[in-house]
């Protein structure tokens, strides 16, 4: 009696619900968050500087342009009107005036 391997078909059932939820969220289009005042933004930046927390930053876009994905990373410096964020892909710079919304981002638990 010989066994016929089904190839990749047999692995399709191994996608966990957590993976499916993560993939669905990755495909979700970003939505505009509430615009914040300069004082609120500066307060969060000061806290991020002292506590070295992760940030999620949403930037203003041109009129009629959809919201872009947040810049997520750790604040590494502020110089003049620019801030520098270390992201998973490198260093990203943005102007303080371009920040629409900023929030602390907790690391998500990816294990059980």
N, C-alpha and C positions, 0 to 999 in steps of 0.2 A: 504494500500500500504506500503510495507516494504522497507527499504533502505538497500542495500548491500554495506558494506564498502569495498573499494578496497585495504585497508591496505597501505603498503609502496608505491604502484604504484602511488598513487595520489601525493606523495611528490617529485617524480623525477623531476617534472617541476620547482621546487623551487630552483634549483642550479643556482646561478647567474653567469654571464659571468666572474665577478671578481674571483669568487671561481674556476671556470674552468681554468682560466689563471694561478692562483696560483698553482693549482694542476699540470698543465702541466709543469710549471717552476720547481716544486719540482722533477718531474720525469726526467728532462733534465740532461744529464751527464755533469759534469764540463769540461771546456776547459782550456788549459794552457794559462796563461797570460804572458805578456812580463816580462822577468827577469829584476830586478832593481839593480842598483849599491848600495854598502854599504852606500854611502853618501845620496842617495835618501831615503833609508830605515831609516837611522838615523834621517833625517830631519822630516819625517812623525812621527816617534816615539816621537821626541821632541815636536812637535805640539800636538800630542795626549796626552802627559803628562801634558802640560799646559792647554789645552782646554777641556780635558776629553771627547773626541769624540769617537764614535764607529769605530772600525777597521774591515777590512776584510783581512785576511792573507792567502796567498797560500804558502804552503811549497813545497820544492823540494821533489821528490820521487825517488825511485830507477829506473834505466834505464829500459825502457820497461813497466813501471807501469803507468796506466792512472792517470790523475789529480784527486785529491780528493776534496771534498767540502771544501770551505774556512772555516777557523776558524773566527767566527764573534762574537765580543764582545768588552768590554771596557778594555783598558790597566790598570792594577792595580799595576804593579810593574816591575822593571828591576833589576836583581841581577846578577852581573858578565856578562856572555854571555847568560843568560836565560831571557825570558820575560814571564810574567804571564798575562793571559787574562781571565776576567770573562765573561763566555758565559751563554746562557740560561740553560745549563745543569750542570754547575759547573765551576771549574777553570781549565784552560788548560795552560800548559807550553810548550814552544818551544825554541830551541836554535836560536840565531840571525843568525848563519850561515845557518840555514835551511830555512830561509825566501826567497822565490823566488819573491813574489810580495806582496805589502801592499798598502791599500788605505783606505781613510776615507769612512765610510758608513753612509749615512743619513738614519734616521728612515723613513720607508715607511708609508705613510698615509693610514690607514686601514679603515677609516670611511669617510663619505661624509659630 
